[in-house]
């Protein structure tokens, strides 16, 4: 799943390790989520959203546009 | 790495008959001590607390395995044992390997980092595929008398080798 983590992190001048420490996860986890190799669980997605003070939808992007029906 | 080298040296000495059985098992048990620094890693490093606990449990089980195997083989080689006693001594190396399996299960239950847990589960599944594929292939090769018989306890070391390769591949991919 695509996401804006890298951009949001850069805006705050946080390293992957900084974000990992805030989320209480490993740096590998942040790297895997950021590069789209791993989709976080809903609880972790909410924690990420809380840290950036945003909603999940503002950070994680849909792969396809929803059908208009 | 040092542990693998030590195991290789002990194995070579044993295969070339440079050392006898009990000496080999004592050296094997002593070599397990080389894993102590890994088991004492602190969470400040790259390992999570669950991984540190896992390493400690595997270290204790490995030491028990080397000791149990040494005692069992020595008794088997030197004494005429009744069937119940043989059953009992076969448990000496078996029970510590159950400890390794239990340690793996506890790690998956205790790991708080969901990505690390996911990665370990994927590596374990790759290792399972590896041991199943190799076991089935070897079984038919053995049935048609192309390869020698292999004892069933090899499943755990082969699975562990598969796990190691899978984790190495994951580490290279994540780098």
gemmi code that builds the backbone of each chain (N, CA, C; Angstrom):
import gemmi

chains = {
    "A": [
        ("UNK", (0.839, -1.195, 0.000), (0.000, 0.000, 0.000), (0.881, 1.254, 0.000)),
        ("UNK", (0.522, 2.203, -0.879), (1.299, 3.444, -0.926), (1.017, 4.290, 0.309)),
        ("UNK", (2.007, 5.061, 0.704), (1.801, 5.939, 1.865), (2.713, 7.158, 1.778)),
        ("UNK", (2.454, 8.129, 2.651), (3.204, 9.383, 2.639), (4.171, 9.475, 3.819)),
        ("UNK", (4.503, 8.345, 4.391), (5.332, 8.350, 5.597), (6.668, 9.057, 5.409)),
        ("UNK", (7.320, 8.774, 4.274), (8.656, 9.334, 4.046), (8.602, 10.864, 3.998)),
        ("UNK", (7.591, 11.374, 3.304), (7.428, 12.826, 3.174), (7.108, 13.447, 4.536)),
        ("UNK", (6.188, 12.818, 5.252), (5.780, 13.342, 6.564), (6.950, 13.327, 7.550)),
        ("UNK", (7.739, 12.293, 7.438), (8.928, 12.176, 8.299), (9.925, 13.283, 7.960)),
        ("UNK", (10.137, 13.483, 6.650), (11.097, 14.506, 6.204), (10.652, 15.903, 6.640)),
        ("UNK", (9.360, 16.143, 6.583), (8.831, 17.460, 6.997), (9.158, 17.758, 8.459)),
        ("UNK", (9.212, 16.698, 9.253), (9.505, 16.883, 10.690), (10.971, 16.642, 11.008)),
        ("UNK", (11.753, 16.342, 9.968), (13.184, 16.084, 10.125), (13.442, 14.902, 11.072)),
        ("UNK", (12.619, 13.879, 10.931), (12.777, 12.663, 11.726), (13.471, 11.591, 10.881)),
        ("UNK", (14.364, 10.872, 11.517), (14.951, 9.702, 10.847), (13.987, 8.525, 11.030)),
        ("UNK", (14.254, 7.437, 10.318), (13.428, 6.231, 10.513), (13.521, 5.761, 11.960)),
        ("UNK", (14.713, 5.899, 12.531), (14.917, 5.475, 13.929), (14.091, 6.345, 14.883)),
        ("UNK", (14.018, 7.650, 14.587), (13.214, 8.559, 15.428), (11.746, 8.122, 15.427)),
        ("UNK", (11.238, 7.877, 14.219), (9.827, 7.478, 14.109), (9.599, 6.121, 14.783)),
        ("UNK", (10.573, 5.216, 14.584), (10.461, 3.885, 15.199), (10.386, 4.006, 16.719)),
        ("UNK", (11.212, 4.895, 17.286), (11.209, 5.080, 18.743), (9.867, 5.627, 19.213)),
        ("UNK", (9.305, 6.569, 18.449), (7.995, 7.129, 18.825), (6.895, 6.071, 18.755)),
        ("UNK", (7.001, 5.164, 17.773), (5.987, 4.122, 17.595), (6.245, 2.886, 18.465)),
        ("UNK", (7.450, 2.858, 19.072), (7.893, 1.689, 19.856), (7.917, 0.427, 19.005)),
        ("UNK", (8.455, 0.579, 17.785), (8.683, -0.569, 16.906), (10.129, -0.500, 16.419)),
        ("UNK", (10.555, -1.513, 15.653), (11.927, -1.521, 15.147), (12.058, -0.599, 13.930)),
        ("UNK", (13.310, -0.191, 13.652), (13.554, 0.631, 12.467), (13.195, -0.146, 11.199)),
        ("UNK", (13.417, -1.483, 11.243), (13.052, -2.315, 10.089), (11.560, -2.212, 9.777)),
        ("UNK", (10.753, -2.105, 10.842), (9.298, -2.001, 10.651), (8.956, -0.729, 9.899)),
        ("UNK", (9.550, 0.395, 10.340), (9.279, 1.678, 9.683), (9.716, 1.611, 8.218)),
        ("UNK", (10.885, 1.046, 7.993), (11.406, 0.927, 6.629), (10.479, 0.081, 5.755)),
        ("UNK", (10.004, -1.044, 6.304), (9.142, -1.942, 5.525), (7.797, -1.284, 5.207)),
        ("UNK", (7.257, -0.533, 6.164), (5.972, 0.149, 5.935), (6.159, 1.267, 4.919)),
        ("UNK", (7.225, 2.035, 5.122), (7.504, 3.190, 4.256), (7.682, 2.785, 2.790)),
        ("UNK", (8.357, 1.670, 2.576), (8.623, 1.227, 1.207), (7.473, 0.380, 0.638)),
        ("UNK", (6.420, 0.198, 1.427), (5.242, -0.521, 0.933), (5.389, -2.031, 0.944)),
        ("UNK", (6.451, -2.536, 1.599), (6.632, -3.995, 1.651), (5.740, -4.636, 2.698)),
        ("UNK", (5.290, -3.825, 3.654), (4.458, -4.375, 4.731), (3.338, -3.389, 5.053)),
        ("UNK", (2.121, -3.900, 5.067), (0.970, -3.073, 5.452), (0.731, -3.235, 6.947)),
        ("UNK", (0.739, -2.124, 7.698), (0.577, -2.253, 9.158), (-0.828, -2.703, 9.531)),
        ("UNK", (-0.932, -3.270, 10.720), (-2.254, -3.637, 11.249), (-3.034, -2.346, 11.526)),
        ("UNK", (-4.312, -2.483, 11.749), (-5.145, -1.302, 12.032), (-4.679, -0.568, 13.301)),
        ("UNK", (-4.403, -1.303, 14.412), (-3.922, -0.589, 15.612), (-2.637, 0.212, 15.355)),
        ("UNK", (-1.687, -0.386, 14.586), (-0.437, 0.335, 14.304), (-0.694, 1.517, 13.371)),
        ("UNK", (-1.589, 1.347, 12.419), (-1.942, 2.449, 11.514), (-2.536, 3.617, 12.303)),
        ("UNK", (-3.361, 3.312, 13.302), (-3.936, 4.369, 14.151), (-2.839, 5.073, 14.952)),
        ("UNK", (-1.847, 4.283, 15.444), (-0.734, 4.890, 16.201), (0.068, 5.827, 15.315)),
        ("UNK", (0.290, 5.405, 14.069), (1.022, 6.252, 13.110), (0.236, 7.543, 12.872)),
        ("UNK", (-1.065, 7.381, 12.661), (-1.917, 8.551, 12.411), (-1.894, 9.503, 13.606)),
        ("UNK", (-1.950, 8.947, 14.814), (-1.934, 9.778, 16.031), (-0.636, 10.572, 16.141)),
        ("UNK", (0.476, 9.920, 15.819), (1.779, 10.587, 15.941), (1.881, 11.782, 14.982)),
        ("UNK", (1.319, 11.627, 13.788), (1.360, 12.727, 12.810), (0.140, 13.652, 12.938)),
        ("UNK", (-0.728, 13.328, 13.894), (-1.946, 14.114, 14.119), (-2.769, 14.234, 12.827)),
        ("UNK", (-2.928, 13.123, 12.168), (-3.682, 13.059, 10.903), (-4.602, 11.844, 10.954)),
        ("UNK", (-5.425, 11.696, 9.920), (-6.242, 10.485, 9.827), (-5.462, 9.428, 9.031)),
        ("UNK", (-5.887, 8.181, 9.162), (-5.217, 7.091, 8.430), (-5.275, 7.352, 6.923)),
        ("UNK", (-6.451, 7.825, 6.465), (-6.622, 8.048, 5.010), (-5.705, 9.136, 4.473)),
        ("UNK", (-5.267, 10.039, 5.353), (-4.357, 11.097, 4.904), (-2.918, 10.588, 4.782)),
        ("UNK", (-2.640, 9.456, 5.375), (-1.274, 8.907, 5.330), (-1.183, 7.733, 4.355)),
        ("UNK", (-2.164, 6.833, 4.439), (-2.160, 5.650, 3.563), (-3.123, 5.862, 2.397)),
        ("UNK", (-2.611, 5.604, 1.189), (-3.380, 5.913, -0.018), (-3.925, 4.640, -0.648)),
        ("UNK", (-5.118, 4.749, -1.172), (-5.715, 3.610, -1.879), (-4.934, 3.338, -3.153)),
        ("UNK", (-4.827, 2.038, -3.489), (-4.137, 1.666, -4.736), (-4.970, 2.078, -5.939)),
        ("UNK", (-6.320, 1.925, -5.801), (-7.225, 2.260, -6.905), (-8.275, 3.230, -6.403)),
        ("UNK", (-8.790, 4.009, -7.314), (-9.885, 4.909, -6.959), (-11.137, 4.075, -6.680)),
        ("UNK", (-11.935, 4.424, -5.692), (-13.176, 3.666, -5.443), (-14.143, 3.784, -6.609)),
        ("UNK", (-14.894, 2.699, -6.831), (-15.860, 2.702, -7.949), (-16.990, 3.675, -7.655)),
        ("UNK", (-17.389, 4.413, -8.683), (-18.433, 5.423, -8.491), (-19.800, 4.846, -8.825)),
        ("UNK", (-20.287, 3.897, -7.990), (-21.643, 3.400, -8.212), (-22.446, 3.395, -6.925)),
    ],
    "B": [
        ("UNK", (29.175, -16.720, 14.267), (30.142, -17.176, 13.259), (31.209, -18.072, 13.906)),
        ("UNK", (31.718, -17.562, 15.045), (32.733, -18.318, 15.778), (32.170, -19.677, 16.215)),
        ("UNK", (30.881, -19.672, 16.582), (30.206, -20.901, 17.012), (30.162, -21.904, 15.860)),
        ("UNK", (29.810, -21.420, 14.658), (29.736, -22.310, 13.497), (31.108, -22.885, 13.160)),
        ("UNK", (32.148, -22.034, 13.271), (33.526, -22.502, 13.015), (33.885, -23.590, 14.024)),
        ("UNK", (33.548, -23.337, 15.308), (33.857, -24.315, 16.361), (33.143, -25.635, 16.106)),
        ("UNK", (31.868, -25.551, 15.709), (31.087, -26.762, 15.408), (31.721, -27.507, 14.236)),
        ("UNK", (32.153, -26.747, 13.232), (32.804, -27.340, 12.055), (34.087, -28.067, 12.430)),
        ("UNK", (34.892, -27.430, 13.314), (36.160, -28.038, 13.739), (35.887, -29.325, 14.532)),
        ("UNK", (34.936, -29.253, 15.484), (34.608, -30.444, 16.290), (34.095, -31.563, 15.381)),
        ("UNK", (33.229, -31.199, 14.425), (32.682, -32.183, 13.487), (33.778, -32.837, 12.657)),
        ("UNK", (34.726, -32.030, 12.179), (35.827, -32.556, 11.371), (36.699, -33.495, 12.197)),
        ("UNK", (37.018, -33.065, 13.424), (37.842, -33.908, 14.300), (37.162, -35.244, 14.570)),
        ("UNK", (35.823, -35.182, 14.747), (35.066, -36.411, 15.034), (35.038, -37.324, 13.800)),
        ("UNK", (34.788, -36.728, 12.629), (34.689, -37.522, 11.399), (36.023, -38.171, 11.039)),
        ("UNK", (37.129, -37.480, 11.373), (38.448, -38.035, 11.051), (38.983, -38.917, 12.174)),
        ("UNK", (38.131, -39.164, 13.187), (38.507, -40.001, 14.337), (39.690, -39.448, 15.128)),
        ("UNK", (39.928, -38.142, 15.011), (41.000, -37.520, 15.786), (40.609, -37.444, 17.267)),
        ("UNK", (39.305, -37.393, 17.518), (38.815, -37.403, 18.904), (37.741, -38.483, 19.019)),
        ("UNK", (37.561, -39.010, 20.248), (36.515, -40.026, 20.427), (35.161, -39.378, 20.681)),
        ("UNK", (34.140, -40.193, 20.760), (32.764, -39.702, 20.902), (32.549, -38.769, 22.091)),
        ("UNK", (32.862, -39.239, 23.339), (32.609, -38.370, 24.506), (33.346, -37.031, 24.411)),
        ("UNK", (34.606, -37.055, 23.935), (35.368, -35.803, 23.807), (34.650, -34.854, 22.843)),
        ("UNK", (34.153, -35.422, 21.756), (33.425, -34.608, 20.768), (32.206, -33.942, 21.384)),
        ("UNK", (31.459, -34.705, 22.193), (30.248, -34.139, 22.790), (30.578, -33.079, 23.850)),
        ("UNK", (31.699, -33.320, 24.593), (32.111, -32.312, 25.594), (32.495, -31.016, 24.878)),
        ("UNK", (33.274, -31.150, 23.774), (33.675, -29.954, 23.008), (32.451, -29.256, 22.414)),
        ("UNK", (31.482, -30.071, 21.973), (30.238, -29.513, 21.406), (29.490, -28.696, 22.465)),
        ("UNK", (29.434, -29.260, 23.684), (28.755, -28.549, 24.785), (29.496, -27.261, 25.132)),
        ("UNK", (30.855, -27.335, 25.140), (31.643, -26.137, 25.456), (31.470, -25.067, 24.372)),
        ("UNK", (31.395, -25.533, 23.096), (31.230, -24.585, 21.988), (29.921, -23.817, 22.109)),
        ("UNK", (28.916, -24.457, 22.742), (27.625, -23.775, 22.932), (27.807, -22.493, 23.750)),
        ("UNK", (28.843, -22.492, 24.597), (29.136, -21.303, 25.406), (29.459, -20.081, 24.559)),
        ("UNK", (29.902, -20.310, 23.310), (30.212, -19.187, 22.413), (28.957, -18.399, 22.050)),
        ("UNK", (27.784, -19.006, 22.276), (26.525, -18.320, 21.956), (26.083, -17.382, 23.081)),
        ("UNK", (26.776, -17.447, 24.232), (26.363, -16.629, 25.388), (26.307, -15.129, 25.058)),
        ("UNK", (27.317, -14.559, 24.354), (27.222, -13.119, 24.046), (25.959, -12.757, 23.274)),
        ("UNK", (25.498, -13.647, 22.374), (24.268, -13.374, 21.616), (23.084, -13.361, 22.573)),
        ("UNK", (23.071, -14.340, 23.482), (21.947, -14.444, 24.414), (21.926, -13.297, 25.414)),
        ("UNK", (23.065, -12.589, 25.587), (23.116, -11.504, 26.562), (22.926, -10.134, 25.925)),
        ("UNK", (22.609, -10.113, 24.611), (22.358, -8.838, 23.942), (21.255, -8.078, 24.668)),
        ("UNK", (21.384, -6.789, 24.732), (20.353, -5.972, 25.372), (19.420, -5.408, 24.310)),
        ("UNK", (18.243, -5.027, 24.751), (17.244, -4.521, 23.809), (17.679, -3.220, 23.150)),
        ("UNK", (18.685, -2.558, 23.709), (19.177, -1.322, 23.091), (19.769, -1.605, 21.712)),
        ("UNK", (20.184, -2.817, 21.476), (20.750, -3.180, 20.186), (19.647, -3.414, 19.177)),
        ("UNK", (19.953, -4.256, 18.168), (18.968, -4.492, 17.119), (17.942, -5.540, 17.538)),
        ("UNK", (18.205, -6.257, 18.637), (17.309, -7.340, 19.024), (16.227, -6.837, 19.975)),
        ("UNK", (14.988, -7.318, 19.769), (13.896, -6.974, 20.683), (14.047, -7.817, 21.948)),
        ("UNK", (13.266, -7.462, 22.993), (13.344, -8.220, 24.240), (12.950, -9.685, 24.002)),
        ("UNK", (11.919, -9.871, 23.153), (11.476, -11.235, 22.848), (12.599, -12.031, 22.181)),
        ("UNK", (13.390, -11.364, 21.315), (14.497, -12.046, 20.632), (15.604, -12.400, 21.619)),
        ("UNK", (15.874, -11.504, 22.571), (16.885, -11.776, 23.601), (16.457, -12.993, 24.427)),
        ("UNK", (15.173, -13.025, 24.816), (14.650, -14.163, 25.586), (14.736, -15.455, 24.764)),
        ("UNK", (14.409, -15.340, 23.462), (14.467, -16.501, 22.565), (15.899, -17.038, 22.496)),
        ("UNK", (16.856, -16.131, 22.306), (18.261, -16.557, 22.224), (18.701, -17.268, 23.498)),
        ("UNK", (18.265, -16.732, 24.656), (18.651, -17.341, 25.928), (18.051, -18.749, 26.046)),
        ("UNK", (16.777, -18.878, 25.659), (16.112, -20.188, 25.767), (16.744, -21.214, 24.821)),
        ("UNK", (17.079, -20.755, 23.603), (17.700, -21.673, 22.636), (19.087, -22.088, 23.116)),
        ("UNK", (19.806, -21.134, 23.743), (21.138, -21.437, 24.272), (21.052, -22.527, 25.338)),
        ("UNK", (20.119, -22.377, 26.270), (19.949, -23.364, 27.345), (19.561, -24.721, 26.739)),
        ("UNK", (18.626, -24.708, 25.777), (18.188, -25.948, 25.136), (19.334, -26.608, 24.364)),
        ("UNK", (20.148, -25.790, 23.677), (21.274, -26.328, 22.887), (22.290, -27.000, 23.801)),
        ("UNK", (22.536, -26.340, 24.946), (23.473, -26.917, 25.908), (22.916, -28.250, 26.431)),
        ("UNK", (21.622, -28.270, 26.739), (20.976, -29.496, 27.208), (21.016, -30.588, 26.145)),
        ("UNK", (20.856, -30.177, 24.882), (20.889, -31.126, 23.771), (22.268, -31.778, 23.653)),
        ("UNK", (23.324, -30.944, 23.656), (24.693, -31.471, 23.522), (25.007, -32.418, 24.680)),
        ("UNK", (24.607, -32.005, 25.871), (24.854, -32.826, 27.064), (24.054, -34.130, 26.998)),
        ("UNK", (22.759, -34.020, 26.675), (21.876, -35.190, 26.605), (22.321, -36.168, 25.531)),
        ("UNK", (22.718, -35.634, 24.383), (23.177, -36.488, 23.278), (24.458, -37.218, 23.672)),
        ("UNK", (25.356, -36.481, 24.319), (26.624, -37.083, 24.757), (26.389, -38.227, 25.728)),
        ("UNK", (25.528, -37.990, 26.715), (25.243, -39.028, 27.720), (24.570, -40.225, 27.047)),
        ("UNK", (23.579, -39.956, 26.185), (22.822, -41.035, 25.527), (23.725, -41.904, 24.656)),
        ("UNK", (24.562, -41.271, 23.838), (25.437, -42.032, 22.925), (26.479, -42.818, 23.713)),
        ("UNK", (27.021, -42.196, 24.767), (28.022, -42.881, 25.594), (27.415, -44.126, 26.255)),
        ("UNK", (26.206, -43.986, 26.804), (25.536, -45.135, 27.432), (25.243, -46.223, 26.394)),
        ("UNK", (24.758, -45.807, 25.227), (24.411, -46.741, 24.144), (25.640, -47.514, 23.654)),
        ("UNK", (26.780, -46.824, 23.554), (28.005, -47.442, 23.042), (28.649, -48.399, 24.046)),
        ("UNK", (28.462, -48.124, 25.339), (29.234, -48.851, 26.343), (28.460, -49.868, 27.182)),
        ("UNK", (27.154, -49.839, 27.095), (26.367, -50.741, 27.961), (25.305, -51.493, 27.158)),
        ("UNK", (24.958, -52.670, 27.660), (23.852, -53.453, 27.100), (22.588, -52.970, 27.796)),
        ("UNK", (21.758, -52.235, 27.094), (20.614, -51.582, 27.742), (19.304, -52.277, 27.397)),
        ("UNK", (18.390, -52.309, 28.370), (17.060, -52.880, 28.105), (16.246, -51.875, 27.278)),
        ("UNK", (15.163, -52.348, 26.673), (14.352, -51.472, 25.812), (13.784, -50.248, 26.543)),
        ("UNK", (13.273, -50.434, 27.787), (12.773, -49.232, 28.496), (13.871, -48.195, 28.751)),
        ("UNK", (15.092, -48.703, 29.049), (16.199, -47.757, 29.302), (16.577, -47.041, 28.006)),
        ("UNK", (16.577, -47.790, 26.893), (16.883, -47.160, 25.592), (15.840, -46.086, 25.278)),
        ("UNK", (14.567, -46.416, 25.598), (13.496, -45.425, 25.400), (13.792, -44.174, 26.221)),
        ("UNK", (14.207, -44.388, 27.473), (14.479, -43.250, 28.369), (15.664, -42.424, 27.871)),
        ("UNK", (16.749, -43.105, 27.435), (17.928, -42.314, 27.013), (17.672, -41.609, 25.680)),
        ("UNK", (16.745, -42.138, 24.879), (16.432, -41.433, 23.622), (15.727, -40.106, 23.910)),
        ("UNK", (15.154, -40.010, 25.115), (14.503, -38.743, 25.497), (15.524, -37.667, 25.882)),
        ("UNK", (16.746, -38.097, 26.252), (17.747, -37.121, 26.712), (18.059, -36.059, 25.649)),
        ("UNK", (18.358, -36.442, 24.390), (18.556, -35.380, 23.392), (17.237, -34.851, 22.820)),
        ("UNK", (16.154, -35.647, 22.952), (14.875, -35.234, 22.350), (14.227, -34.076, 23.110)),
        ("UNK", (14.152, -34.193, 24.434), (13.443, -33.175, 25.227), (14.039, -31.765, 25.053)),
        ("UNK", (15.392, -31.620, 25.037), (15.917, -30.259, 24.795), (15.523, -29.693, 23.426)),
        ("UNK", (15.374, -30.568, 22.407), (14.942, -30.036, 21.097), (13.485, -29.575, 21.174)),
        ("UNK", (12.698, -30.224, 22.039), (11.337, -29.713, 22.273), (11.423, -28.322, 22.898)),
        ("UNK", (12.483, -28.123, 23.698), (12.706, -26.805, 24.292), (12.942, -25.746, 23.221)),
        ("UNK", (13.665, -26.123, 22.157), (13.919, -25.181, 21.048), (12.598, -24.831, 20.358)),
        ("UNK", (11.775, -25.867, 20.127), (10.474, -25.636, 19.471), (9.592, -24.742, 20.351)),
        ("UNK", (9.610, -25.021, 21.672), (8.846, -24.199, 22.620), (9.357, -22.749, 22.595)),
        ("UNK", (10.681, -22.581, 22.519), (11.262, -21.224, 22.485), (10.771, -20.465, 21.244)),
        ("UNK", (10.691, -21.168, 20.110), (10.198, -20.526, 18.882), (8.745, -20.084, 19.060)),
        ("UNK", (7.934, -20.974, 19.653), (6.518, -20.650, 19.878), (6.378, -19.459, 20.814)),
        ("UNK", (7.193, -19.431, 21.897), (7.126, -18.314, 22.853), (7.543, -17.010, 22.164)),
        ("UNK", (8.562, -17.094, 21.287), (9.014, -15.876, 20.594), (7.858, -15.266, 19.796)),
        ("UNK", (7.147, -16.121, 19.051), (6.038, -15.611, 18.233), (4.929, -15.028, 19.109)),
        ("UNK", (4.744, -15.619, 20.295), (3.706, -15.120, 21.202), (4.134, -13.820, 21.886)),
        ("UNK", (5.439, -13.669, 22.142), (5.910, -12.539, 22.952), (6.406, -11.347, 22.132)),
        ("UNK", (6.725, -11.564, 20.847), (7.259, -10.464, 20.034), (6.192, -9.365, 19.879)),
        ("UNK", (6.522, -8.164, 20.347), (5.570, -7.052, 20.309), (5.601, -6.314, 18.971)),
        ("UNK", (6.709, -6.446, 18.241), (6.853, -5.756, 16.957), (6.202, -6.606, 15.862)),
        ("UNK", (5.068, -6.142, 15.346), (4.288, -6.990, 14.432), (5.026, -7.306, 13.134)),
        ("UNK", (5.880, -6.373, 12.668), (6.611, -6.643, 11.423), (7.661, -7.729, 11.643)),
        ("UNK", (8.395, -7.658, 12.764), (9.395, -8.695, 13.062), (8.715, -10.057, 13.225)),
        ("UNK", (7.537, -10.046, 13.865), (6.779, -11.295, 14.032), (6.360, -11.844, 12.665)),
        ("UNK", (5.850, -10.945, 11.824), (5.429, -11.336, 10.476), (6.612, -11.916, 9.691)),
        ("UNK", (7.774, -11.257, 9.821), (8.964, -11.706, 9.095), (9.387, -13.105, 9.549)),
        ("UNK", (9.333, -13.337, 10.873), (9.721, -14.654, 11.400), (8.746, -15.729, 10.941)),
        ("UNK", (7.451, -15.400, 10.936), (6.443, -16.376, 10.479), (6.686, -16.723, 9.013)),
        ("UNK", (6.971, -15.708, 8.186), (7.227, -15.965, 6.760), (8.477, -16.834, 6.583)),
        ("UNK", (9.524, -16.525, 7.372), (10.765, -17.314, 7.284), (10.495, -18.754, 7.712)),
        ("UNK", (9.659, -18.918, 8.758), (9.334, -20.271, 9.250), (8.553, -21.047, 8.186)),
        ("UNK", (7.675, -20.363, 7.472), (6.908, -21.038, 6.413), (7.808, -21.426, 5.238)),
        ("UNK", (8.762, -20.544, 4.908), (9.721, -20.872, 3.837), (10.533, -22.108, 4.253)),
        ("UNK", (10.964, -22.101, 5.527), (11.744, -23.240, 6.033), (10.912, -24.518, 6.025)),
        ("UNK", (9.627, -24.398, 6.349), (8.737, -25.560, 6.322), (8.609, -26.101, 4.899)),
        ("UNK", (8.438, -25.216, 3.941), (8.374, -25.622, 2.532), (9.648, -26.330, 2.108)),
        ("UNK", (10.794, -25.783, 2.577), (12.104, -26.350, 2.253), (12.230, -27.778, 2.790)),
        ("UNK", (11.851, -27.964, 4.069), (12.015, -29.283, 4.674), (11.014, -30.289, 4.088)),
        ("UNK", (9.805, -29.838, 3.759), (8.818, -30.740, 3.146), (9.279, -31.175, 1.753)),
        ("UNK", (9.735, -30.196, 0.953), (10.168, -30.505, -0.416), (11.366, -31.452, -0.403)),
        ("UNK", (12.347, -31.124, 0.462), (13.553, -31.946, 0.530), (13.222, -33.342, 1.070)),
        ("UNK", (12.350, -33.391, 2.097), (11.979, -34.667, 2.708), (11.274, -35.591, 1.724)),
        ("UNK", (10.337, -35.032, 0.962), (9.594, -35.840, -0.018), (10.533, -36.334, -1.119)),
        ("UNK", (11.371, -35.414, -1.620), (12.306, -35.770, -2.695), (13.275, -36.851, -2.213)),
        ("UNK", (13.835, -36.632, -1.004), (14.789, -37.603, -0.447), (14.100, -38.955, -0.221)),
        ("UNK", (12.859, -38.918, 0.251), (12.119, -40.153, 0.516), (11.992, -41.025, -0.728)),
        ("UNK", (11.674, -40.403, -1.858), (11.551, -41.181, -3.102), (12.916, -41.631, -3.624)),
        ("UNK", (13.927, -40.750, -3.466), (15.279, -41.165, -3.872), (15.723, -42.371, -3.048)),
        ("UNK", (15.356, -42.357, -1.754), (15.722, -43.454, -0.858), (14.948, -44.726, -1.219)),
        ("UNK", (13.650, -44.542, -1.558), (12.819, -45.686, -1.936), (13.384, -46.406, -3.162)),
        ("UNK", (13.917, -45.625, -4.095), (14.499, -46.210, -5.313), (16.002, -46.484, -5.154)),
        ("UNK", (16.453, -46.463, -3.895), (17.812, -46.876, -3.509), (18.920, -46.061, -4.181)),
        ("UNK", (18.655, -44.770, -4.363), (19.684, -43.897, -4.935), (20.492, -43.184, -3.857)),
        ("UNK", (19.881, -43.030, -2.688), (20.563, -42.328, -1.584), (20.438, -43.165, -0.317)),
        ("UNK", (21.346, -42.954, 0.654), (21.262, -43.742, 1.902), (20.099, -43.287, 2.786)),
        ("UNK", (19.785, -44.108, 3.793), (18.722, -43.766, 4.737), (19.153, -42.591, 5.619)),
        ("UNK", (18.228, -41.714, 5.889), (18.502, -40.572, 6.779), (17.536, -40.633, 7.950)),
        ("UNK", (18.081, -40.452, 9.175), (17.222, -40.492, 10.364), (16.270, -39.299, 10.385)),
        ("UNK", (15.083, -39.575, 10.942), (14.012, -38.565, 10.894), (14.320, -37.311, 11.705)),
        ("UNK", (15.215, -37.415, 12.729), (15.497, -36.206, 13.533), (16.171, -35.119, 12.704)),
        ("UNK", (16.614, -35.444, 11.488), (17.232, -34.426, 10.624), (16.248, -33.315, 10.249)),
        ("UNK", (14.941, -33.573, 10.440), (13.966, -32.533, 10.049), (14.240, -31.197, 10.758)),
        ("UNK", (14.619, -31.275, 12.049), (14.820, -30.010, 12.783), (16.050, -29.247, 12.285)),
        ("UNK", (17.239, -29.899, 12.169), (18.379, -29.142, 11.623), (18.123, -28.626, 10.203)),
        ("UNK", (17.459, -29.444, 9.360), (17.193, -28.999, 7.977), (16.233, -27.812, 7.993)),
        ("UNK", (15.219, -27.899, 8.875), (14.281, -26.773, 9.008), (15.025, -25.517, 9.476)),
        ("UNK", (15.950, -25.705, 10.453), (16.711, -24.562, 10.979), (17.596, -23.954, 9.896)),
        ("UNK", (18.172, -24.810, 9.026), (18.998, -24.307, 7.912), (18.120, -23.483, 6.971)),
        ("UNK", (16.930, -24.014, 6.669), (15.985, -23.280, 5.815), (15.598, -21.950, 6.433)),
        ("UNK", (15.390, -21.950, 7.757), (15.041, -20.709, 8.476), (16.189, -19.705, 8.367)),
        ("UNK", (17.408, -20.205, 8.538), (18.583, -19.335, 8.454), (18.709, -18.690, 7.080)),
        ("UNK", (18.540, -19.488, 6.028), (18.636, -18.955, 4.660), (17.517, -17.936, 4.398)),
        ("UNK", (16.313, -18.246, 4.867), (15.178, -17.341, 4.655), (15.420, -16.008, 5.362)),
        ("UNK", (15.959, -16.065, 6.598), (16.219, -14.834, 7.349), (17.364, -14.042, 6.736)),
        ("UNK", (18.345, -14.762, 6.182), (19.458, -14.081, 5.496), (18.935, -13.333, 4.269)),
        ("UNK", (18.068, -14.012, 3.522), (17.473, -13.383, 2.332), (16.655, -12.147, 2.734)),
        ("UNK", (15.891, -12.267, 3.827), (15.091, -11.121, 4.307), (15.992, -9.966, 4.719)),
        ("UNK", (17.101, -10.287, 5.389), (18.021, -9.247, 5.845), (18.644, -8.522, 4.670)),
        ("UNK", (19.033, -9.282, 3.629), (19.624, -8.659, 2.438), (18.605, -7.782, 1.718)),
        ("UNK", (17.338, -8.251, 1.678), (16.281, -7.494, 1.015), (15.982, -6.202, 1.774)),
        ("UNK", (16.037, -6.259, 3.113), (15.718, -5.090, 3.945), (16.857, -4.096, 4.035)),
        ("UNK", (18.063, -4.529, 3.653), (19.236, -3.651, 3.824), (19.137, -2.391, 2.950)),
    ],
}
model = gemmi.Model(1)
for chain_id, residues in chains.items():
    chain = gemmi.Chain(chain_id)
    for i, (resn, *xyz) in enumerate(residues, 1):
        res = gemmi.Residue()
        res.name, res.seqid = resn, gemmi.SeqId(i, " ")
        for name, pos in zip(("N", "CA", "C"), xyz):
            atom = gemmi.Atom()
            atom.name, atom.element = name, gemmi.Element(name[0])
            atom.pos, atom.b_iso = gemmi.Position(*pos), 0.0
            res.add_atom(atom)
        chain.add_residue(res)
    model.add_chain(chain)
structure = gemmi.Structure()
structure.add_model(model)
structure.setup_entities()
